[in-house]
């Protein structure tokens, strides 16, 4: 059995698909890849955002909720795409952390397409050892 639907399409097929919702959905923005970890006092979030800079991304923190959102610029708008695999448009990721964070102490750094966010846990959520008399 020959699986022709995996074959590379010719130019006529690409022209026919250029307005299809299937092709648009395949090229739709993907949620950026995220890693979340923690140390004793801080949550750490690392987000892959290749081709972007800090001006394209926003980070919002409220209580235990962290939202990362922004937009990929449409750099190919001046010509007709034959294959469009790079993301364009907006993206958003929202996470509920196990404990509240200190929103005033959150830091974020962007380097080579990697966003690193440090979210110190709120003082009231840290473990307190009680001395026993």
Phi, psi and omega in degrees: 000133181257127180264086183285340182289351175265355181287153177292131181287151175275176185300322180295321179295318178298319178298319181292326182274347189302332178259004185282149178291331177298312180295320178295321181290327177293331181263005182295154180303138177260149176293133181295148178290139185226141168242137177233131178219180178210153168246187182305318186245002188214140168269146179234128177239130176240129184235131176272119180224067184299139177083357180254167173232174182302333181289345180265357189231143175235144176236124178242137181230132174212113181063247179260358187261130177238126177241133177239121181213158181177201183215138171274128179290148177271093184275349182253021185293338185279353179218162180282126181279138172265321174225129181231096180253341179282142182289143169225164180091194185268160175218157177204139173226135178230136183229144172256115178277157182297325182230155178296154178244161177276097184302333180283345183251005181291138176234151178220140178225142182238124180215121176053043177082007179244121176263126178242124182241129175250123184239093179298137179292145179297146184305319182290345180264353180280149179290132178244126178274130182255127178286137179257127181279000000 
